[in-house]
Amino acid sequence: MAKAKSILFQLECSECKERNYTTSKNPQENKEKLQLQKFCKKCRKHTAHKEVKISKAKK
């Protein structure tokens, strides 16, 4: 039995564009992008957070 493939992604605040949360999902089950109401640490209030790709760290 094969393992289900899951991808990692970040949640970005829709107001200040700060990336606050990292989570995973199975793209074969959930095709659409995830959007959740989460607490933004920079704005200090609950805002909509949208799914974005994880960016590579600059050296």
C-alpha distance matrix in Angstrom:
0.0 3.8 6.7 9.4 12.4 15.6 19.1 22.1 25.4 28.8 31.0 34.6 37.6 39.3 42.8 43.0 39.9 38.8 35.1 34.6 30.9 27.5 24.3 20.9 19.2 16.3 18.4 16.4 17.4 20.8 22.8 26.2 27.5 27.7 31.2 32.1 35.4 35.4 38.2 39.4 40.8 43.2 44.6 44.5 43.5 40.7 39.8 37.2 34.5 32.6 29.4 30.2 28.5 28.8 31.9 32.3 34.8 38.2 39.5
3.8 0.0 3.8 6.5 8.9 12.3 15.6 18.7 22.1 25.6 28.0 31.4 34.7 36.3 39.8 39.8 36.6 35.7 31.9 31.6 28.1 24.6 21.5 18.0 16.4 13.5 15.4 13.8 15.3 18.4 20.1 23.5 24.7 25.1 28.6 29.7 33.1 33.0 35.8 36.7 38.1 40.4 41.8 41.9 41.1 38.3 37.2 34.5 31.7 29.6 26.3 26.8 25.0 25.3 28.2 28.6 31.3 34.6 36.0
6.7 3.8 0.0 3.8 6.2 9.1 12.6 15.4 18.8 22.2 24.6 28.1 31.3 33.1 36.5 36.5 33.4 32.2 28.5 28.0 24.4 21.0 17.9 14.5 13.2 10.8 13.3 12.4 13.6 16.4 18.4 21.4 22.1 22.2 25.6 26.5 29.8 29.5 32.2 33.1 34.4 36.8 38.2 38.3 37.5 34.8 33.9 31.3 28.4 26.6 23.3 23.9 22.1 22.2 25.4 25.8 28.3 31.8 33.3
9.4 6.5 3.8 0.0 3.8 6.4 10.0 13.1 16.2 19.6 21.7 25.2 28.3 29.9 33.4 33.6 30.5 29.6 26.0 25.6 22.1 18.7 15.4 11.8 9.9 7.1 9.6 8.8 10.0 12.6 14.6 17.7 18.5 18.6 22.1 23.2 26.6 26.6 29.5 30.5 32.0 34.3 35.5 35.7 34.7 31.8 30.7 28.0 25.2 23.2 20.0 20.9 19.5 20.0 23.4 24.3 27.0 30.5 32.4
12.4 8.9 6.2 3.8 0.0 3.8 6.8 10.2 13.3 16.9 19.4 22.7 26.0 27.6 31.1 31.1 27.8 27.0 23.4 23.4 20.1 16.5 13.6 9.9 8.5 6.1 7.8 8.2 10.2 11.9 13.4 16.2 16.6 17.0 20.6 22.0 25.5 25.3 28.1 28.6 30.2 32.1 33.5 34.0 33.2 30.5 29.1 26.4 23.3 21.1 17.6 17.9 16.2 16.7 19.9 20.8 23.6 27.1 29.0
15.6 12.3 9.1 6.4 3.8 0.0 3.8 6.8 9.9 13.3 15.7 19.1 22.4 24.1 27.5 27.5 24.3 23.4 19.8 19.7 16.3 12.9 9.9 6.2 5.2 4.3 6.7 8.6 9.8 10.4 12.1 14.2 13.9 13.9 17.4 18.6 21.9 21.6 24.3 24.9 26.4 28.4 29.8 30.2 29.5 26.8 25.5 22.8 19.7 17.7 14.2 14.8 13.3 13.8 17.2 18.5 21.2 24.8 27.0
19.1 15.6 12.6 10.0 6.8 3.8 0.0 3.8 6.6 10.3 13.1 16.2 19.7 21.4 24.7 24.5 21.1 20.3 16.7 17.1 14.1 10.6 8.4 5.4 5.7 6.4 7.1 10.2 11.7 11.1 11.9 13.4 12.2 12.6 15.8 17.3 20.6 20.1 22.6 22.6 24.1 25.7 27.2 28.1 27.5 25.1 23.5 20.8 17.5 15.2 11.6 11.4 9.6 10.1 13.5 15.0 17.8 21.3 23.7
22.1 18.7 15.4 13.1 10.2 6.8 3.8 0.0 3.8 7.1 10.3 13.4 16.9 19.1 22.2 21.6 18.3 17.0 13.3 13.6 10.7 7.1 5.7 4.4 6.9 9.2 10.1 13.6 14.4 13.1 14.1 14.6 12.5 12.1 14.7 15.7 18.6 17.6 19.7 19.5 20.7 22.3 24.0 24.8 24.6 22.5 21.1 18.8 15.2 13.5 10.0 9.6 7.9 7.4 11.0 12.7 15.1 18.7 21.2
25.4 22.1 18.8 16.2 13.3 9.9 6.6 3.8 0.0 3.8 6.9 9.7 13.4 15.4 18.5 18.0 14.6 13.7 10.2 11.0 8.6 5.8 5.7 6.0 8.2 11.0 11.1 14.8 15.4 13.2 13.6 13.1 10.3 9.9 11.9 13.3 16.0 15.1 17.2 16.6 18.1 19.4 20.9 22.0 21.7 19.7 17.9 15.6 11.9 10.0 6.6 6.0 5.2 5.4 9.2 11.8 14.1 17.6 20.5
28.8 25.6 22.2 19.6 16.9 13.3 10.3 7.1 3.8 0.0 3.8 6.4 10.0 12.5 15.2 14.5 11.3 10.1 6.5 7.4 5.6 4.3 6.3 8.4 10.9 14.1 14.3 18.0 18.1 15.5 15.9 14.6 11.2 10.1 10.8 11.6 13.7 12.3 14.0 13.0 14.5 15.6 17.1 18.4 18.3 16.6 14.8 13.0 9.2 8.1 5.9 5.4 6.1 5.8 8.9 11.8 13.4 16.7 19.8
31.0 28.0 24.6 21.7 19.4 15.7 13.1 10.3 6.9 3.8 0.0 3.8 6.8 9.3 12.2 12.0 9.4 8.6 5.8 6.2 5.2 6.2 7.8 10.3 12.2 15.6 15.6 19.3 18.7 15.6 16.1 14.0 10.4 8.5 8.0 8.4 10.1 9.0 10.9 10.1 12.4 13.5 14.4 15.6 15.0 13.0 11.1 9.2 5.4 5.2 4.8 6.1 8.6 9.1 11.7 15.0 16.3 19.2 22.5
34.6 31.4 28.1 25.2 22.7 19.1 16.2 13.4 9.7 6.4 3.8 0.0 3.8 6.3 8.8 8.4 5.6 5.6 4.3 6.3 7.4 9.3 11.5 14.0 15.7 18.9 18.5 22.2 21.8 18.4 18.4 15.8 12.0 10.7 9.3 9.9 10.8 9.7 10.9 9.0 11.3 11.4 12.0 14.0 13.7 12.3 9.8 8.3 5.0 5.3 6.5 6.6 9.6 10.2 11.6 15.1 16.0 18.4 21.9
37.6 34.7 31.3 28.3 26.0 22.4 19.7 16.9 13.4 10.0 6.8 3.8 0.0 3.8 5.5 5.8 4.8 5.4 6.4 7.4 9.4 12.2 14.3 17.0 18.6 21.9 21.5 25.0 24.2 20.7 20.7 17.8 14.1 12.4 9.9 9.7 9.2 8.3 8.9 6.7 9.5 9.2 8.8 11.1 10.4 9.4 6.6 6.2 4.5 6.7 9.3 10.1 13.3 13.9 15.0 18.4 18.9 20.9 24.3
39.3 36.3 33.1 29.9 27.6 24.1 21.4 19.1 15.4 12.5 9.3 6.3 3.8 0.0 3.8 6.2 5.7 8.2 9.6 11.2 12.9 15.3 16.9 19.2 20.2 23.1 22.2 25.5 24.7 21.0 20.5 17.1 13.7 12.6 9.8 10.4 10.1 10.5 11.5 9.6 12.7 11.8 10.5 13.1 11.8 10.6 7.0 5.8 5.7 6.8 10.1 11.0 14.5 15.9 16.8 20.4 21.2 23.0 26.6
42.8 39.8 36.5 33.4 31.1 27.5 24.7 22.2 18.5 15.2 12.2 8.8 5.5 3.8 0.0 3.8 5.8 8.2 10.9 12.3 14.8 17.7 19.8 22.3 23.6 26.7 25.9 29.3 28.5 24.8 24.3 20.9 17.5 16.3 13.3 13.3 12.0 11.9 11.7 9.3 11.8 9.9 8.0 11.3 10.4 10.3 7.4 8.0 8.8 10.5 13.7 14.2 17.5 18.4 18.8 22.1 22.4 23.7 27.1
43.0 39.8 36.5 33.6 31.1 27.5 24.5 21.6 18.0 14.5 12.0 8.4 5.8 6.2 3.8 0.0 3.9 5.5 9.0 10.7 13.8 16.7 19.4 22.3 24.1 27.3 26.7 30.3 29.7 26.2 25.8 22.7 19.1 17.9 15.3 15.2 14.1 13.0 12.1 8.7 10.2 7.6 7.0 10.7 11.1 11.9 9.6 10.6 10.2 11.9 14.4 14.1 16.8 17.0 16.8 19.8 19.6 20.6 23.9
39.9 36.6 33.4 30.5 27.8 24.3 21.1 18.3 14.6 11.3 9.4 5.6 4.8 5.7 5.8 3.9 0.0 3.8 6.4 9.2 11.9 14.2 16.9 19.4 21.2 24.3 23.5 27.2 27.0 23.5 22.9 20.1 16.4 15.6 13.6 14.2 14.0 13.0 12.9 9.8 11.3 9.5 10.0 13.2 13.5 13.4 10.8 10.5 8.9 9.6 11.4 10.5 13.0 13.4 13.2 16.3 16.6 17.9 21.4
38.8 35.7 32.2 29.6 27.0 23.4 20.3 17.0 13.7 10.1 8.6 5.6 5.4 8.2 8.2 5.5 3.8 0.0 3.8 6.0 9.4 12.0 15.1 18.1 20.5 23.9 23.6 27.4 27.1 23.9 23.8 21.3 17.5 16.2 14.5 14.3 14.0 11.9 11.3 7.9 8.5 7.2 8.9 11.6 12.6 12.9 11.2 11.5 9.3 10.7 11.9 11.1 13.1 12.4 12.4 15.1 14.8 16.4 19.7
35.1 31.9 28.5 26.0 23.4 19.8 16.7 13.3 10.2 6.5 5.8 4.3 6.4 9.6 10.9 9.0 6.4 3.8 0.0 3.8 6.2 8.3 11.5 14.5 17.1 20.5 20.5 24.3 24.1 21.2 21.3 19.2 15.5 14.1 13.1 13.0 13.5 11.3 11.3 8.8 9.6 9.7 11.7 13.5 14.3 13.8 12.2 11.8 8.6 9.4 9.6 8.7 10.3 9.3 10.0 12.9 13.0 15.4 18.6
34.6 31.6 28.0 25.6 23.4 19.7 17.1 13.6 11.0 7.4 6.2 6.3 7.4 11.2 12.3 10.7 9.2 6.0 3.8 0.0 3.8 7.1 10.4 13.9 16.8 20.4 21.1 24.7 24.2 21.4 22.2 20.2 16.6 14.4 13.2 12.1 12.1 9.1 8.7 6.8 7.2 8.8 10.9 11.7 12.5 12.0 11.4 11.6 8.8 10.6 10.9 11.1 12.7 11.4 12.8 15.2 15.0 17.7 20.5
30.9 28.1 24.4 22.1 20.1 16.3 14.1 10.7 8.6 5.6 5.2 7.4 9.4 12.9 14.8 13.8 11.9 9.4 6.2 3.8 0.0 3.8 6.7 10.3 13.3 17.0 18.1 21.7 21.0 18.5 19.7 18.2 14.8 12.3 11.9 10.8 11.6 8.9 9.7 9.2 10.1 12.3 14.1 14.3 14.6 13.2 12.7 12.1 8.9 10.1 9.6 10.4 11.7 10.5 12.9 15.3 15.7 18.9 21.6
27.5 24.6 21.0 18.7 16.5 12.9 10.6 7.1 5.8 4.3 6.2 9.3 12.2 15.3 17.7 16.7 14.2 12.0 8.3 7.1 3.8 0.0 3.8 7.2 10.6 14.2 15.4 19.0 18.7 16.6 17.9 17.1 14.0 12.0 12.8 12.4 14.1 12.0 13.3 13.0 13.8 15.9 17.8 18.2 18.3 16.7 15.9 14.7 11.1 11.2 9.3 9.7 9.9 8.4 11.5 13.6 14.5 18.1 20.7
24.3 21.5 17.9 15.4 13.6 9.9 8.4 5.7 5.7 6.3 7.8 11.5 14.3 16.9 19.8 19.4 16.9 15.1 11.5 10.4 6.7 3.8 0.0 3.8 7.1 10.8 12.6 15.9 15.3 13.6 15.4 15.0 12.5 10.5 12.0 11.8 14.2 12.7 14.8 15.3 16.6 18.9 20.4 20.5 20.1 17.9 17.1 15.3 12.0 11.6 9.3 10.6 10.8 10.2 13.8 15.9 17.4 21.1 23.6
20.9 18.0 14.5 11.8 9.9 6.2 5.4 4.4 6.0 8.4 10.3 14.0 17.0 19.2 22.3 22.3 19.4 18.1 14.5 13.9 10.3 7.2 3.8 0.0 3.8 7.1 9.2 12.4 12.1 11.0 13.0 13.4 11.7 10.4 13.0 13.4 16.4 15.6 18.2 18.8 20.3 22.5 23.8 24.1 23.4 20.9 19.8 17.5 14.3 13.1 10.1 11.3 10.9 11.0 14.8 16.7 18.8 22.5 25.0
19.2 16.4 13.2 9.9 8.5 5.2 5.7 6.9 8.2 10.9 12.2 15.7 18.6 20.2 23.6 24.1 21.2 20.5 17.1 16.8 13.3 10.6 7.1 3.8 0.0 3.8 6.1 8.9 8.4 7.4 9.8 10.9 10.1 9.3 12.5 13.6 17.0 17.0 20.1 21.0 23.0 25.1 25.9 26.3 25.1 22.2 20.9 18.2 15.3 13.6 10.6 12.4 12.3 13.3 17.1 19.3 21.8 25.3 28.0
16.3 13.5 10.8 7.1 6.1 4.3 6.4 9.2 11.0 14.1 15.6 18.9 21.9 23.1 26.7 27.3 24.3 23.9 20.5 20.4 17.0 14.2 10.8 7.1 3.8 0.0 3.8 5.5 5.7 6.3 8.6 10.9 11.4 11.5 15.1 16.6 20.2 20.6 23.7 24.6 26.7 28.7 29.5 30.0 28.7 25.7 24.2 21.2 18.5 16.4 13.3 14.7 14.2 15.6 19.2 21.2 24.0 27.5 30.0
18.4 15.4 13.3 9.6 7.8 6.7 7.1 10.1 11.1 14.3 15.6 18.5 21.5 22.2 25.9 26.7 23.5 23.6 20.5 21.1 18.1 15.4 12.6 9.2 6.1 3.8 0.0 3.8 5.4 5.0 5.6 8.4 9.4 10.7 14.5 16.8 20.6 21.4 24.6 25.2 27.5 29.1 29.7 30.6 29.2 26.2 24.2 20.9 18.3 15.5 12.3 13.4 13.0 15.1 18.5 20.7 23.9 27.1 29.8
16.4 13.8 12.4 8.8 8.2 8.6 10.2 13.6 14.8 18.0 19.3 22.2 25.0 25.5 29.3 30.3 27.2 27.4 24.3 24.7 21.7 19.0 15.9 12.4 8.9 5.5 3.8 0.0 3.8 5.8 6.5 10.1 12.2 13.6 17.4 19.6 23.4 24.4 27.8 28.6 31.1 32.7 33.2 34.0 32.4 29.2 27.3 23.9 21.6 18.8 15.9 17.1 16.7 18.8 22.1 24.1 27.4 30.6 33.2
17.4 15.3 13.6 10.0 10.2 9.8 11.7 14.4 15.4 18.1 18.7 21.8 24.2 24.7 28.5 29.7 27.0 27.1 24.1 24.2 21.0 18.7 15.3 12.1 8.4 5.7 5.4 3.8 0.0 3.8 6.4 9.4 11.6 12.2 15.7 17.6 21.2 22.6 26.1 27.4 30.0 31.9 32.1 32.5 30.7 27.3 25.6 22.3 20.4 18.0 15.6 17.6 17.9 20.0 23.5 25.9 28.9 32.2 35.0
20.8 18.4 16.4 12.6 11.9 10.4 11.1 13.1 13.2 15.5 15.6 18.4 20.7 21.0 24.8 26.2 23.5 23.9 21.2 21.4 18.5 16.6 13.6 11.0 7.4 6.3 5.0 5.8 3.8 0.0 3.8 5.8 7.8 8.6 12.1 14.3 18.0 19.5 23.2 24.3 27.0 28.7 28.7 29.4 27.4 24.1 22.1 18.7 16.9 14.4 12.2 14.5 15.4 17.9 21.3 24.0 27.0 30.2 33.2
22.8 20.1 18.4 14.6 13.4 12.1 11.9 14.1 13.6 15.9 16.1 18.4 20.7 20.5 24.3 25.8 22.9 23.8 21.3 22.2 19.7 17.9 15.4 13.0 9.8 8.6 5.6 6.5 6.4 3.8 0.0 3.8 6.8 9.1 12.6 15.5 19.2 21.0 24.5 25.1 28.0 29.2 29.2 30.3 28.4 25.1 22.7 19.0 17.2 14.1 11.9 13.7 14.4 17.5 20.5 23.4 26.6 29.5 32.7
26.2 23.5 21.4 17.7 16.2 14.2 13.4 14.6 13.1 14.6 14.0 15.8 17.8 17.1 20.9 22.7 20.1 21.3 19.2 20.2 18.2 17.1 15.0 13.4 10.9 10.9 8.4 10.1 9.4 5.8 3.8 0.0 3.8 6.5 9.4 12.7 16.3 18.3 21.9 22.4 25.6 26.5 26.2 27.4 25.3 22.1 19.4 15.7 14.2 11.1 9.7 11.9 13.6 16.9 19.8 23.0 26.0 28.8 32.2
27.5 24.7 22.1 18.5 16.6 13.9 12.2 12.5 10.3 11.2 10.4 12.0 14.1 13.7 17.5 19.1 16.4 17.5 15.5 16.6 14.8 14.0 12.5 11.7 10.1 11.4 9.4 12.2 11.6 7.8 6.8 3.8 0.0 3.8 6.6 10.1 13.7 15.3 18.7 18.9 22.0 22.9 22.6 24.0 22.2 19.1 16.4 12.7 10.7 7.4 5.9 8.4 10.7 13.9 16.7 20.1 22.9 25.7 29.1
27.7 25.1 22.2 18.6 17.0 13.9 12.6 12.1 9.9 10.1 8.5 10.7 12.4 12.6 16.3 17.9 15.6 16.2 14.1 14.4 12.3 12.0 10.5 10.4 9.3 11.5 10.7 13.6 12.2 8.6 9.1 6.5 3.8 0.0 3.8 6.7 10.4 12.0 15.5 16.2 19.3 20.7 20.4 21.3 19.3 16.1 13.8 10.3 8.4 6.1 5.4 9.0 11.7 14.1 17.3 20.7 23.0 26.0 29.4
31.2 28.6 25.6 22.1 20.6 17.4 15.8 14.7 11.9 10.8 8.0 9.3 9.9 9.8 13.3 15.3 13.6 14.5 13.1 13.2 11.9 12.8 12.0 13.0 12.5 15.1 14.5 17.4 15.7 12.1 12.6 9.4 6.6 3.8 0.0 3.8 7.1 9.3 12.8 13.6 17.0 18.2 17.3 18.3 16.0 12.7 10.2 6.6 5.6 4.5 6.3 10.0 13.3 15.6 18.3 21.9 23.7 26.6 30.0
32.1 29.7 26.5 23.2 22.0 18.6 17.3 15.7 13.3 11.6 8.4 9.9 9.7 10.4 13.3 15.2 14.2 14.3 13.0 12.1 10.8 12.4 11.8 13.4 13.6 16.6 16.8 19.6 17.6 14.3 15.5 12.7 10.1 6.7 3.8 0.0 3.8 6.0 9.8 11.4 14.8 16.6 15.6 15.8 13.4 9.8 8.2 5.6 5.3 6.7 8.7 12.3 15.5 17.0 19.8 23.2 24.6 27.5 30.8
35.4 33.1 29.8 26.6 25.5 21.9 20.6 18.6 16.0 13.7 10.1 10.8 9.2 10.1 12.0 14.1 14.0 14.0 13.5 12.1 11.6 14.1 14.2 16.4 17.0 20.2 20.6 23.4 21.2 18.0 19.2 16.3 13.7 10.4 7.1 3.8 0.0 3.8 7.1 9.3 12.8 14.6 13.1 12.8 10.0 6.3 5.4 4.5 6.0 8.9 11.7 14.8 18.1 19.3 21.7 25.0 26.0 28.7 31.9
35.4 33.0 29.5 26.6 25.3 21.6 20.1 17.6 15.1 12.3 9.0 9.7 8.3 10.5 11.9 13.0 13.0 11.9 11.3 9.1 8.9 12.0 12.7 15.6 17.0 20.6 21.4 24.4 22.6 19.5 21.0 18.3 15.3 12.0 9.3 6.0 3.8 0.0 3.8 6.3 9.5 11.8 11.0 10.4 8.3 5.3 5.8 6.3 6.3 9.8 12.0 14.6 17.5 17.9 20.2 23.2 23.7 26.5 29.5
38.2 35.8 32.2 29.5 28.1 24.3 22.6 19.7 17.2 14.0 10.9 10.9 8.9 11.5 11.7 12.1 12.9 11.3 11.3 8.7 9.7 13.3 14.8 18.2 20.1 23.7 24.6 27.8 26.1 23.2 24.5 21.9 18.7 15.5 12.8 9.8 7.1 3.8 0.0 3.8 6.3 9.0 8.3 6.9 5.5 4.3 6.3 8.6 8.7 12.4 14.7 16.7 19.4 19.2 21.1 23.8 23.7 26.2 29.0
39.4 36.7 33.1 30.5 28.6 24.9 22.6 19.5 16.6 13.0 10.1 9.0 6.7 9.6 9.3 8.7 9.8 7.9 8.8 6.8 9.2 13.0 15.3 18.8 21.0 24.6 25.2 28.6 27.4 24.3 25.1 22.4 18.9 16.2 13.6 11.4 9.3 6.3 3.8 0.0 3.8 5.5 5.4 5.5 5.7 6.0 6.6 8.9 8.4 11.9 14.2 15.4 18.0 17.6 18.8 21.5 21.1 23.3 26.2
40.8 38.1 34.4 32.0 30.2 26.4 24.1 20.7 18.1 14.5 12.4 11.3 9.5 12.7 11.8 10.2 11.3 8.5 9.6 7.2 10.1 13.8 16.6 20.3 23.0 26.7 27.5 31.1 30.0 27.0 28.0 25.6 22.0 19.3 17.0 14.8 12.8 9.5 6.3 3.8 0.0 3.8 5.8 5.1 7.5 9.1 10.3 12.7 11.8 15.1 16.8 17.5 19.6 18.4 19.2 21.4 20.4 22.3 24.8
43.2 40.4 36.8 34.3 32.1 28.4 25.7 22.3 19.4 15.6 13.5 11.4 9.2 11.8 9.9 7.6 9.5 7.2 9.7 8.8 12.3 15.9 18.9 22.5 25.1 28.7 29.1 32.7 31.9 28.7 29.2 26.5 22.9 20.7 18.2 16.6 14.6 11.8 9.0 5.5 3.8 0.0 3.8 5.5 8.3 10.5 10.8 13.3 12.7 15.6 17.6 17.7 19.8 18.8 19.0 21.2 20.0 21.4 24.0
44.6 41.8 38.2 35.5 33.5 29.8 27.2 24.0 20.9 17.1 14.4 12.0 8.8 10.5 8.0 7.0 10.0 8.9 11.7 10.9 14.1 17.8 20.4 23.8 25.9 29.5 29.7 33.2 32.1 28.7 29.2 26.2 22.6 20.4 17.3 15.6 13.1 11.0 8.3 5.4 5.8 3.8 0.0 3.8 5.5 8.2 8.4 11.5 12.0 15.2 17.9 18.6 21.3 20.9 21.3 23.9 23.1 24.5 27.3
44.5 41.9 38.3 35.7 34.0 30.2 28.1 24.8 22.0 18.4 15.6 14.0 11.1 13.1 11.3 10.7 13.2 11.6 13.5 11.7 14.3 18.2 20.5 24.1 26.3 30.0 30.6 34.0 32.5 29.4 30.3 27.4 24.0 21.3 18.3 15.8 12.8 10.4 6.9 5.5 5.1 5.5 3.8 0.0 3.8 7.2 9.1 12.6 13.3 16.9 19.5 20.6 23.2 22.6 23.4 25.9 25.0 26.6 29.2
43.5 41.1 37.5 34.7 33.2 29.5 27.5 24.6 21.7 18.3 15.0 13.7 10.4 11.8 10.4 11.1 13.5 12.6 14.3 12.5 14.6 18.3 20.1 23.4 25.1 28.7 29.2 32.4 30.7 27.4 28.4 25.3 22.2 19.3 16.0 13.4 10.0 8.3 5.5 5.7 7.5 8.3 5.5 3.8 0.0 3.8 6.3 10.0 11.6 15.4 18.3 20.1 23.1 23.1 24.3 27.1 26.7 28.6 31.5
40.7 38.3 34.8 31.8 30.5 26.8 25.1 22.5 19.7 16.6 13.0 12.3 9.4 10.6 10.3 11.9 13.4 12.9 13.8 12.0 13.2 16.7 17.9 20.9 22.2 25.7 26.2 29.2 27.3 24.1 25.1 22.1 19.1 16.1 12.7 9.8 6.3 5.3 4.3 6.0 9.1 10.5 8.2 7.2 3.8 0.0 3.8 7.1 9.1 12.8 15.9 18.2 21.4 21.8 23.5 26.5 26.6 28.9 31.9
39.8 37.2 33.9 30.7 29.1 25.5 23.5 21.1 17.9 14.8 11.1 9.8 6.6 7.0 7.4 9.6 10.8 11.2 12.2 11.4 12.7 15.9 17.1 19.8 20.9 24.2 24.2 27.3 25.6 22.1 22.7 19.4 16.4 13.8 10.2 8.2 5.4 5.8 6.3 6.6 10.3 10.8 8.4 9.1 6.3 3.8 0.0 3.8 6.3 9.8 13.2 15.4 18.9 19.8 21.4 24.7 25.1 27.3 30.6
37.2 34.5 31.3 28.0 26.4 22.8 20.8 18.8 15.6 13.0 9.2 8.3 6.2 5.8 8.0 10.6 10.5 11.5 11.8 11.6 12.1 14.7 15.3 17.5 18.2 21.2 20.9 23.9 22.3 18.7 19.0 15.7 12.7 10.3 6.6 5.6 4.5 6.3 8.6 8.9 12.7 13.3 11.5 12.6 10.0 7.1 3.8 0.0 3.8 6.6 10.2 12.8 16.4 17.9 19.8 23.3 24.3 26.7 30.1
34.5 31.7 28.4 25.2 23.3 19.7 17.5 15.2 11.9 9.2 5.4 5.0 4.5 5.7 8.8 10.2 8.9 9.3 8.6 8.8 8.9 11.1 12.0 14.3 15.3 18.5 18.3 21.6 20.4 16.9 17.2 14.2 10.7 8.4 5.6 5.3 6.0 6.3 8.7 8.4 11.8 12.7 12.0 13.3 11.6 9.1 6.3 3.8 0.0 3.8 6.9 9.4 12.8 14.1 16.2 19.7 20.8 23.4 26.8
32.6 29.6 26.6 23.2 21.1 17.7 15.2 13.5 10.0 8.1 5.2 5.3 6.7 6.8 10.5 11.9 9.6 10.7 9.4 10.6 10.1 11.2 11.6 13.1 13.6 16.4 15.5 18.8 18.0 14.4 14.1 11.1 7.4 6.1 4.5 6.7 8.9 9.8 12.4 11.9 15.1 15.6 15.2 16.9 15.4 12.8 9.8 6.6 3.8 0.0 3.8 6.5 10.2 12.3 14.5 18.2 20.0 22.5 26.1
29.4 26.3 23.3 20.0 17.6 14.2 11.6 10.0 6.6 5.9 4.8 6.5 9.3 10.1 13.7 14.4 11.4 11.9 9.6 10.9 9.6 9.3 9.3 10.1 10.6 13.3 12.3 15.9 15.6 12.2 11.9 9.7 5.9 5.4 6.3 8.7 11.7 12.0 14.7 14.2 16.8 17.6 17.9 19.5 18.3 15.9 13.2 10.2 6.9 3.8 0.0 3.8 7.0 9.5 12.2 15.8 18.0 20.8 24.3
30.2 26.8 23.9 20.9 17.9 14.8 11.4 9.6 6.0 5.4 6.1 6.6 10.1 11.0 14.2 14.1 10.5 11.1 8.7 11.1 10.4 9.7 10.6 11.3 12.4 14.7 13.4 17.1 17.6 14.5 13.7 11.9 8.4 9.0 10.0 12.3 14.8 14.6 16.7 15.4 17.5 17.7 18.6 20.6 20.1 18.2 15.4 12.8 9.4 6.5 3.8 0.0 3.8 6.6 8.7 12.4 14.8 17.4 21.0
28.5 25.0 22.1 19.5 16.2 13.3 9.6 7.9 5.2 6.1 8.6 9.6 13.3 14.5 17.5 16.8 13.0 13.1 10.3 12.7 11.7 9.9 10.8 10.9 12.3 14.2 13.0 16.7 17.9 15.4 14.4 13.6 10.7 11.7 13.3 15.5 18.1 17.5 19.4 18.0 19.6 19.8 21.3 23.2 23.1 21.4 18.9 16.4 12.8 10.2 7.0 3.8 0.0 3.8 6.2 9.5 12.4 15.2 18.6
28.8 25.3 22.2 20.0 16.7 13.8 10.1 7.4 5.4 5.8 9.1 10.2 13.9 15.9 18.4 17.0 13.4 12.4 9.3 11.4 10.5 8.4 10.2 11.0 13.3 15.6 15.1 18.8 20.0 17.9 17.5 16.9 13.9 14.1 15.6 17.0 19.3 17.9 19.2 17.6 18.4 18.8 20.9 22.6 23.1 21.8 19.8 17.9 14.1 12.3 9.5 6.6 3.8 0.0 3.8 6.6 9.2 12.4 15.5
31.9 28.2 25.4 23.4 19.9 17.2 13.5 11.0 9.2 8.9 11.7 11.6 15.0 16.8 18.8 16.8 13.2 12.4 10.0 12.8 12.9 11.5 13.8 14.8 17.1 19.2 18.5 22.1 23.5 21.3 20.5 19.8 16.7 17.3 18.3 19.8 21.7 20.2 21.1 18.8 19.2 19.0 21.3 23.4 24.3 23.5 21.4 19.8 16.2 14.5 12.2 8.7 6.2 3.8 0.0 3.8 6.4 9.0 12.4
32.3 28.6 25.8 24.3 20.8 18.5 15.0 12.7 11.8 11.8 15.0 15.1 18.4 20.4 22.1 19.8 16.3 15.1 12.9 15.2 15.3 13.6 15.9 16.7 19.3 21.2 20.7 24.1 25.9 24.0 23.4 23.0 20.1 20.7 21.9 23.2 25.0 23.2 23.8 21.5 21.4 21.2 23.9 25.9 27.1 26.5 24.7 23.3 19.7 18.2 15.8 12.4 9.5 6.6 3.8 0.0 3.8 6.5 9.3
34.8 31.3 28.3 27.0 23.6 21.2 17.8 15.1 14.1 13.4 16.3 16.0 18.9 21.2 22.4 19.6 16.6 14.8 13.0 15.0 15.7 14.5 17.4 18.8 21.8 24.0 23.9 27.4 28.9 27.0 26.6 26.0 22.9 23.0 23.7 24.6 26.0 23.7 23.7 21.1 20.4 20.0 23.1 25.0 26.7 26.6 25.1 24.3 20.8 20.0 18.0 14.8 12.4 9.2 6.4 3.8 0.0 3.8 6.4
38.2 34.6 31.8 30.5 27.1 24.8 21.3 18.7 17.6 16.7 19.2 18.4 20.9 23.0 23.7 20.6 17.9 16.4 15.4 17.7 18.9 18.1 21.1 22.5 25.3 27.5 27.1 30.6 32.2 30.2 29.5 28.8 25.7 26.0 26.6 27.5 28.7 26.5 26.2 23.3 22.3 21.4 24.5 26.6 28.6 28.9 27.3 26.7 23.4 22.5 20.8 17.4 15.2 12.4 9.0 6.5 3.8 0.0 3.8
39.5 36.0 33.3 32.4 29.0 27.0 23.7 21.2 20.5 19.8 22.5 21.9 24.3 26.6 27.1 23.9 21.4 19.7 18.6 20.5 21.6 20.7 23.6 25.0 28.0 30.0 29.8 33.2 35.0 33.2 32.7 32.2 29.1 29.4 30.0 30.8 31.9 29.5 29.0 26.2 24.8 24.0 27.3 29.2 31.5 31.9 30.6 30.1 26.8 26.1 24.3 21.0 18.6 15.5 12.4 9.3 6.4 3.8 0.0
